[in-house]
Amino acid sequence: VFQTIMRRSETSQRFRLAADENGRLTGFGHEARVSQLPGEHFAEPVLQSSEFLYGGENRLLQLEVARIHRMTAGSVRAPGEAVGMPGLESAMDMLAEEVGIDPVELRLRNIPECHPVNGLSYSSRKLAECLQQGAEAFGWDHGPRKPRQRREGEWWIGTGMASAARVHNVAEARARVTLKPDGTALVETDMTDIGTGTYSIVGQVAGEMLGLPMDRVLVDLGDTDSPRGPGSGGSWGASSICSAVFVACEDLRATLAKKAGVSAEELKLKDGGVIGGASLVELLDGEELSVEGHYEPGAVEDDFTASGYGAFFAEVRVNRFTGETRVDRMLGAYGFGRVLNAKTARSQCLGGIVWSIGAALTEALLFDPVDGHIANCDLAEYHVPVNRDVPDLEVIMVEERDPAASPIQAKGVGELGMCGGAAAIGNAIYNACGARVLGFPMTPDRVIAAMPE
């Protein structure tokens, strides 16, 4: 499997930040070089979050592609921000130290009123709330921050934080919703569930719209004879397919309202019928109603900048003799529009934090310098985080609705949960032992090499 899929490109990044005496950015530079096979067009979009996350009037963003003869690079776990955010948030932490401002406060001071390049308004943005609520829940110390202030035996202990951002993606989607004469509903789309909870949220949206309990809604996914779904990827699955289900149910509700003799706005459905009126079985009277909902995203990007936001907080311990790093605790606070299902959304956030631990400490592809083939193409040598590596994790989901993002006011969360987490760990390593590691993963040898004498 390592040889038959795409890899994440190697990335080299350079940041130049200038700020006034109050810590407000006056200059912002982000230059990056990414790798790709000759002839391929994809380039890891590492500049995405740098375009809109922080202010700074004087800006320079440049991306260069280095052509190398290795397997094709492509989209891997939050392409762009997963790589760009650790670099940006490490640079912001270094700036905070230079100007003597708390890292959380520095970020709060540099949240722009509008997109710093094109002037567009933000559709909705809860970055400040994520930073504030996350800091409070984590117990963040806003006082002066110096490395090597806490030690337990041979372990230095420190804390770090970082912002999170991930552009909002939506895709065209279709879904068919059928009301059966027995008062049950069937939802059909060729969308798949790869373990993210699509079955649950699709059934939940249809049930809520039609006043049906979950056990009376059947969801049929993955059949290519069904209406075309958006596919599972890019953090667009839930907001896209559920918007199509929403559109279909809106049409069904209009038909039911006529049958009930009320307006669509007045129609209130619950427990399989109209509140204070007839049941769905009685309204349908042996008839089957079927509607195909079609959701096609409008040009939101022409009117708004739409993204999900968040903040990471981490506590780590670093062995002063070996450079080994252990994550003791980690918290992520996220704002991603309407939460469709708190349980599945939290699961997505937890998975993203685990991804960030892997990116920070263990995961790396090694290539043969002669033929360019992957040298560690198995899970014995490509190290993903396991239970031993992952501490108790805490997730905060900030209340938010984003009417511009989708009809159901939701944005993607799966990949947002990762973007920036590696920087929080890196910043915590620096706070613990004074080692500013600028290469990922931050393996013990790199930590030891970066430790001050």
DRENVO-290523 format. One line per field, with one value per residue (C-alpha): residue number from 0; residue in one letter; x, y, z. Coordinates in Angstrom, 2 decimals. Each point is the difference from the previous one (the first is absolute). Layout:
DRENVO-290523
resi <- (NUM;...)
resn <- (a;...)
east <- (X;...)
north <- (Y;...)
up <- (Z;...)
end
This chain:
DRENVO-290523
resi <- (0;1;2;3;4;5;6;7;8;9;10;11;12;13;14;15;16;17;18;19;20;21;22;23;24;25;26;27;28;29;30;31;32;33;34;35;36;37;38;39;40;41;42;43;44;45;46;47;48;49;50;51;52;53;54;55;56;57;58;59;60;61;62;63;64;65;66;67;68;69;70;71;72;73;74;75;76;77;78;79;80;81;82;83;84;85;86;87;88;89;90;91;92;93;94;95;96;97;98;99;100;101;102;103;104;105;106;107;108;109;110;111;112;113;114;115;116;117;118;119;120;121;122;123;124;125;126;127;128;129;130;131;132;133;134;135;136;137;138;139;140;141;142;143;144;145;146;147;148;149;150;151;152;153;154;155;156;157;158;159;160;161;162;163;164;165;166;167;168;169;170;171;172;173;174;175;176;177;178;179;180;181;182;183;184;185;186;187;188;189;190;191;192;193;194;195;196;197;198;199;200;201;202;203;204;205;206;207;208;209;210;211;212;213;214;215;216;217;218;219;220;221;222;223;224;225;226;227;228;229;230;231;232;233;234;235;236;237;238;239;240;241;242;243;244;245;246;247;248;249;250;251;252;253;254;255;256;257;258;259;260;261;262;263;264;265;266;267;268;269;270;271;272;273;274;275;276;277;278;279;280;281;282;283;284;285;286;287;288;289;290;291;292;293;294;295;296;297;298;299;300;301;302;303;304;305;306;307;308;309;310;311;312;313;314;315;316;317;318;319;320;321;322;323;324;325;326;327;328;329;330;331;332;333;334;335;336;337;338;339;340;341;342;343;344;345;346;347;348;349;350;351;352;353;354;355;356;357;358;359;360;361;362;363;364;365;366;367;368;369;370;371;372;373;374;375;376;377;378;379;380;381;382;383;384;385;386;387;388;389;390;391;392;393;394;395;396;397;398;399;400;401;402;403;404;405;406;407;408;409;410;411;412;413;414;415;416;417;418;419;420;421;422;423;424;425;426;427;428;429;430;431;432;433;434;435;436;437;438;439;440;441;442;443;444;445;446;447;448;449;450;451;452)
resn <- (v;f;q;t;i;m;r;r;s;e;t;s;q;r;f;r;l;a;a;d;e;n;g;r;l;t;g;f;g;h;e;a;r;v;s;q;l;p;g;e;h;f;a;e;p;v;l;q;s;s;e;f;l;y;g;g;e;n;r;l;l;q;l;e;v;a;r;i;h;r;m;t;a;g;s;v;r;a;p;g;e;a;v;g;m;p;g;l;e;s;a;m;d;m;l;a;e;e;v;g;i;d;p;v;e;l;r;l;r;n;i;p;e;c;h;p;v;n;g;l;s;y;s;s;r;k;l;a;e;c;l;q;q;g;a;e;a;f;g;w;d;h;g;p;r;k;p;r;q;r;r;e;g;e;w;w;i;g;t;g;m;a;s;a;a;r;v;h;n;v;a;e;a;r;a;r;v;t;l;k;p;d;g;t;a;l;v;e;t;d;m;t;d;i;g;t;g;t;y;s;i;v;g;q;v;a;g;e;m;l;g;l;p;m;d;r;v;l;v;d;l;g;d;t;d;s;p;r;g;p;g;s;g;g;s;w;g;a;s;s;i;c;s;a;v;f;v;a;c;e;d;l;r;a;t;l;a;k;k;a;g;v;s;a;e;e;l;k;l;k;d;g;g;v;i;g;g;a;s;l;v;e;l;l;d;g;e;e;l;s;v;e;g;h;y;e;p;g;a;v;e;d;d;f;t;a;s;g;y;g;a;f;f;a;e;v;r;v;n;r;f;t;g;e;t;r;v;d;r;m;l;g;a;y;g;f;g;r;v;l;n;a;k;t;a;r;s;q;c;l;g;g;i;v;w;s;i;g;a;a;l;t;e;a;l;l;f;d;p;v;d;g;h;i;a;n;c;d;l;a;e;y;h;v;p;v;n;r;d;v;p;d;l;e;v;i;m;v;e;e;r;d;p;a;a;s;p;i;q;a;k;g;v;g;e;l;g;m;c;g;g;a;a;a;i;g;n;a;i;y;n;a;c;g;a;r;v;l;g;f;p;m;t;p;d;r;v;i;a;a;m;p;e)
east <- (0.00;2.91;1.05;-3.44;-1.29;1.20;2.42;0.19;2.63;3.16;-0.33;2.50;-1.42;1.39;-1.93;0.73;-2.18;0.21;-2.00;-0.33;0.59;-3.52;0.57;-2.21;1.33;1.22;1.76;-0.79;2.14;-0.51;2.09;-0.24;1.48;-1.83;0.95;-1.82;0.57;0.71;-3.20;-2.35;-2.02;-0.85;2.07;-0.45;-1.91;1.96;-0.78;-3.77;-0.34;2.72;-2.20;-2.79;0.77;1.93;0.31;3.05;-0.09;3.25;-0.25;2.02;-1.22;1.84;-0.21;2.58;-0.16;3.18;-0.19;1.42;-0.20;-2.01;-3.53;-2.76;-0.82;-3.66;-2.68;0.81;-1.83;-0.83;2.15;1.49;-0.85;1.32;3.44;-0.28;-1.60;2.82;2.48;-2.14;-0.88;3.61;0.94;-2.77;1.28;3.50;-1.41;-1.92;3.27;1.80;-2.63;-0.67;-3.72;-1.95;-0.46;-3.79;-0.18;2.27;-2.37;-3.05;1.60;0.64;-3.44;-0.93;-3.39;-0.17;2.12;3.36;0.53;-3.36;-2.01;-2.82;-1.98;0.24;-3.19;0.32;3.10;0.44;3.79;0.00;-2.56;2.03;3.15;-1.73;-2.10;2.88;2.41;-2.46;-0.81;3.67;1.09;2.36;2.50;-0.06;3.08;3.60;1.14;3.57;1.38;1.13;-2.17;-1.36;1.79;-0.96;2.99;1.56;-3.00;-0.46;-3.71;-1.51;-3.14;-0.71;-2.90;-0.89;-2.92;-1.82;-1.56;-1.33;-1.76;-3.65;-0.64;-3.37;-0.85;-3.00;-2.21;-3.27;-2.18;-3.42;-2.38;-3.11;-2.92;-1.61;-3.75;0.79;1.50;3.66;2.64;2.74;3.06;2.09;3.30;3.20;1.91;2.08;0.66;3.69;-0.51;-0.78;-3.67;-1.70;-2.76;-0.80;-0.06;-1.87;-2.69;-0.01;-0.52;-2.80;-1.64;0.11;-1.41;-2.82;-0.83;1.07;2.03;3.28;-1.35;-2.56;2.60;1.93;3.21;1.33;3.54;2.55;-2.28;1.09;-3.60;-0.88;0.36;3.57;1.52;3.06;2.34;1.79;2.99;1.06;-2.12;-2.96;-1.98;-2.41;-0.78;-0.46;-2.10;-2.08;-0.76;-1.38;-2.10;-1.17;-1.11;-1.92;-1.71;-0.96;-1.90;-1.64;-1.04;-1.60;-2.08;-0.96;-0.99;-2.45;-1.50;-0.33;-1.53;2.68;2.94;3.47;1.11;-2.85;0.54;1.38;0.82;0.84;-0.28;-1.19;-2.70;-1.15;-0.01;-3.67;-1.06;0.11;2.76;2.23;-1.74;-3.33;1.39;1.59;-3.17;1.79;2.09;3.80;1.80;3.51;2.19;3.59;1.82;2.77;2.50;2.36;2.28;-0.33;2.90;0.49;3.68;-0.95;-1.84;1.61;3.08;-1.34;2.15;-0.04;2.16;1.40;2.75;2.29;1.56;2.56;2.10;3.06;2.96;3.44;2.73;3.09;2.35;-1.69;-2.17;-3.06;-3.25;-3.24;-3.28;-1.59;-3.24;-1.47;-3.10;-1.62;-2.69;-1.78;-2.60;-1.37;-3.56;-2.98;0.85;-2.14;0.83;2.08;1.21;1.26;1.39;1.96;1.33;1.23;1.73;1.67;1.26;1.42;1.90;1.47;1.06;1.76;1.90;1.19;1.04;1.82;1.91;0.03;-1.24;2.51;0.49;3.59;1.18;2.86;2.43;0.91;-3.32;-2.47;-2.10;-1.51;2.35;-2.39;-3.16;-1.51;-1.51;3.04;2.15;-2.60;-1.03;-3.60;-1.05;-1.34;-1.70;3.34;0.62;-3.42;-1.02;-3.47;-1.30;-2.56;-2.22;-2.01;-2.52;-0.76;-3.61;-0.27;-2.32;1.22;-2.92;2.38;1.81;-2.91;-3.79;0.51;2.47;2.77;3.66;2.47;1.86;1.86;3.24;-0.31;0.67;3.60;1.05;2.45;0.16;3.59;1.04;-1.62;2.14;3.11;-0.61;-0.47;3.31;1.72;-1.68;1.05;3.66;0.97;0.32;-1.58;-0.40;-0.94;-0.05;-2.85;-0.33;1.77;1.80;2.33;3.14;-1.36;-1.08;3.42;1.75;-2.10;0.39;2.04;3.12)
north <- (0.00;2.39;-0.24;0.21;3.24;3.58;1.41;3.37;2.18;1.10;3.63;2.72;3.23;3.41;2.51;3.67;1.84;3.65;1.54;3.34;0.54;-1.25;-3.28;0.82;-1.34;2.56;-2.43;-3.59;-2.20;-3.69;-1.63;-3.73;-2.65;-3.29;-3.11;-1.72;-2.48;1.60;0.44;0.00;3.14;-0.36;2.15;-0.24;3.25;0.86;3.73;-0.39;1.00;2.64;1.85;0.77;-1.01;3.05;3.64;1.90;2.69;-0.89;-3.56;-2.40;-3.53;-2.14;-3.69;-1.85;-3.59;-2.08;-2.84;-3.26;-3.60;-1.57;-1.34;2.51;2.44;0.72;0.74;-1.57;0.79;3.71;0.96;3.43;0.99;-3.20;1.05;3.77;0.52;-1.64;2.32;3.11;-0.73;-0.73;3.37;1.73;-1.58;1.28;3.47;-0.09;-0.64;2.78;2.63;-1.30;-0.68;-3.07;-2.30;-0.06;3.77;0.48;-2.02;1.83;3.34;-1.09;-1.31;2.22;1.64;-1.31;-2.05;1.82;-0.45;0.21;1.83;-2.56;-0.44;-3.22;-2.06;-0.78;-0.35;-1.28;0.13;2.38;-2.12;-3.16;1.65;1.36;-3.04;-2.36;1.98;0.08;-3.72;-0.96;2.22;2.01;2.13;3.48;1.10;0.33;-3.07;-1.25;-3.46;-2.45;1.28;-3.38;-3.30;-3.38;-2.31;-0.33;1.57;3.64;0.94;2.79;1.25;1.38;1.13;0.75;1.22;-2.26;0.84;-2.00;1.40;-1.01;-2.32;-1.07;-2.07;-0.66;-2.71;-1.80;-2.12;-1.58;-0.01;-2.17;0.00;-3.43;-0.57;-1.57;3.28;-1.00;1.79;-1.26;2.11;-1.09;1.33;-1.56;1.86;-2.34;-0.24;-0.60;-0.07;3.69;-0.48;0.83;-2.53;1.65;3.63;-0.60;-1.90;2.61;2.93;-1.79;-1.07;3.49;1.58;-2.54;-0.45;-3.64;-1.88;-1.48;-3.56;1.01;1.40;-2.45;1.30;-1.79;1.08;-1.08;-1.26;1.48;-0.18;2.59;3.77;1.25;1.04;2.13;-2.78;-0.25;2.32;3.60;0.47;0.73;-3.21;0.91;3.57;-0.94;-3.16;1.24;3.16;-2.18;-1.92;3.32;1.23;-3.23;0.13;3.63;-1.03;-2.88;2.30;2.38;-2.88;-1.18;3.54;0.16;-3.33;1.27;3.29;2.23;1.99;-1.56;2.46;-1.05;-3.74;-1.61;-3.71;-2.27;-3.69;-0.98;2.59;3.60;1.42;0.20;-1.50;-3.06;-2.60;-0.37;-3.27;1.82;2.88;-2.32;-2.11;-2.86;2.33;-0.05;3.33;0.15;3.05;0.31;2.83;1.71;2.20;2.00;2.40;3.62;2.35;0.48;0.71;3.08;1.55;-1.44;-1.67;-3.25;-2.14;-2.02;1.18;-1.35;0.03;-2.69;-0.19;-2.64;-1.03;-2.14;-1.43;-0.27;-2.30;2.14;-2.91;-1.75;2.70;-2.25;1.98;-1.14;1.86;0.11;1.70;1.84;2.07;1.19;2.69;0.28;2.16;-1.60;1.19;-2.00;-3.25;-2.65;-2.79;0.72;-3.57;-0.51;3.54;-0.53;-3.26;1.87;2.58;-2.71;-1.69;3.30;0.55;-3.51;0.82;3.12;-2.03;-2.30;2.91;1.61;-2.95;-3.20;-0.05;0.30;-1.63;-0.98;-0.28;-1.94;2.67;-2.14;-1.05;2.22;-2.89;0.08;-1.69;-0.35;-1.27;-1.92;0.82;-1.39;2.87;2.65;0.95;1.07;0.92;-2.89;-0.07;0.42;3.26;1.61;1.53;0.96;2.54;2.73;1.53;3.22;0.74;3.71;0.92;1.40;0.20;0.98;0.77;0.75;-3.34;-2.31;-0.27;-1.88;2.65;-2.56;-0.12;-2.87;-1.19;-3.23;1.58;3.19;-2.17;-0.45;3.38;1.67;-2.69;-0.91;3.60;-0.06;-3.04;1.63;3.19;-2.08;-1.78;3.38;1.17;-3.22;-0.25;2.93;-2.09;1.80;-2.84;1.17;-3.37;-2.48;-2.55;1.22;-3.24;-0.38;0.57;3.30;1.11;-0.82;1.83;3.13;0.04;2.89;-0.91)
up <- (0.00;0.61;-3.65;-1.64;1.53;-0.02;2.56;1.69;-1.60;1.75;1.04;0.80;1.43;0.91;2.13;0.54;2.52;0.99;2.85;1.76;3.71;0.76;-1.79;-2.99;-3.26;-2.50;-2.33;-0.90;-2.21;-0.76;-2.72;-0.62;-2.25;-0.50;-1.97;-2.83;-2.80;-3.40;-2.01;3.00;0.74;3.70;2.35;3.77;0.78;3.12;-0.28;0.45;3.64;-0.29;-2.47;2.47;3.60;1.22;-1.00;-1.20;-2.66;-1.75;-1.27;-2.14;-0.69;-2.53;-0.91;-2.09;-1.26;-0.07;-2.52;1.33;-1.17;2.79;0.16;-0.65;2.78;0.69;2.56;3.36;3.26;-0.22;-3.00;0.45;3.55;1.58;-1.23;-0.14;3.41;2.03;-1.68;0.43;3.62;0.90;-1.47;1.95;3.21;-0.71;-0.67;3.30;1.84;-1.87;0.80;3.51;-0.48;1.07;-3.05;0.38;0.30;-3.03;-2.15;1.31;-0.87;-3.57;-0.98;-2.98;-0.53;-3.56;-2.41;0.03;-3.76;-1.79;2.66;0.11;3.19;1.99;-0.28;3.70;2.12;3.54;0.23;2.97;1.85;-0.67;1.34;3.09;0.87;-0.70;2.18;2.88;-0.17;-0.32;2.87;-2.19;1.92;-1.56;1.95;-1.27;-1.91;0.25;-0.85;2.66;2.84;1.09;0.46;1.44;0.28;-3.43;-1.77;-0.96;-0.14;-2.09;-1.69;-3.45;-2.14;-3.60;-2.07;-2.45;-3.35;-2.93;-3.07;-0.36;-2.93;-1.39;-3.05;-2.21;1.46;-0.69;2.27;-0.41;2.96;-0.19;2.42;0.04;0.55;3.38;1.22;-0.28;-2.06;-2.31;-0.85;-2.99;-1.32;-1.31;2.75;2.17;3.72;0.70;3.73;0.43;0.92;-3.30;0.61;3.32;-1.06;-3.27;1.87;2.73;-2.39;-1.87;3.25;1.46;-3.14;-0.32;3.66;0.07;2.60;-1.24;0.00;-2.65;-2.41;-2.20;-1.57;-3.09;-0.96;-2.55;-2.80;-3.33;-1.22;2.63;-0.51;-0.22;3.32;0.65;1.11;3.32;0.20;0.28;3.14;-2.28;0.47;2.79;-1.02;-3.67;0.20;2.93;-1.98;-2.81;2.53;1.44;-3.45;-0.67;3.39;-0.52;-3.16;1.84;2.81;-2.51;-1.39;3.47;0.97;-2.89;1.02;3.58;-1.12;1.50;-1.31;-0.10;2.69;2.29;-0.46;3.15;-0.15;2.90;0.88;-3.46;-0.50;0.11;3.51;0.98;-3.33;-2.23;-0.08;-3.06;-0.79;-0.09;-2.05;-2.56;-0.26;-1.76;-2.21;-0.25;-0.27;-1.42;-0.63;-1.20;1.68;-1.93;1.80;-2.17;1.87;-0.97;-0.40;3.73;-0.55;-2.05;2.95;3.14;1.39;1.49;2.29;3.16;2.91;3.21;2.61;1.41;3.44;0.95;2.98;-0.68;1.85;-1.61;1.29;0.54;-0.76;-2.94;-1.59;0.17;0.00;1.60;-0.33;3.47;-0.97;-2.95;-0.66;-3.21;-0.18;-3.36;-1.72;-3.16;-0.40;1.13;1.76;-1.70;2.41;3.09;0.42;-3.56;-0.18;3.20;-1.41;-3.08;2.20;2.08;-3.15;-1.24;3.24;-0.26;-3.57;1.27;2.61;-2.77;-2.22;2.92;1.39;-2.03;-3.60;-2.84;-3.39;-0.72;-3.60;-1.55;-1.25;-3.02;-1.53;1.88;1.30;3.49;2.45;2.95;-1.69;2.90;3.37;1.81;-1.26;-0.86;3.52;0.54;3.54;2.07;3.40;1.77;-1.87;0.47;3.36;1.13;-2.50;0.57;-2.69;0.17;-2.75;-0.06;-0.76;-3.52;-3.00;-3.46;-2.35;-2.88;0.23;-0.90;0.36;3.27;1.26;0.53;-1.02;-0.19;3.08;-0.80;-1.19;2.05;3.05;-1.14;-1.37;2.37;2.66;-0.85;0.68;3.45;0.82;-1.47;1.96;3.15;-0.65;-0.19;3.20;1.72;-0.95;-2.21;-3.18;-2.96;-2.48;-3.49;-1.75;0.23;1.44;3.13;0.76;3.01;-2.07;-1.32;3.47;1.50;-2.85;0.60;3.78;1.39;1.95)
end
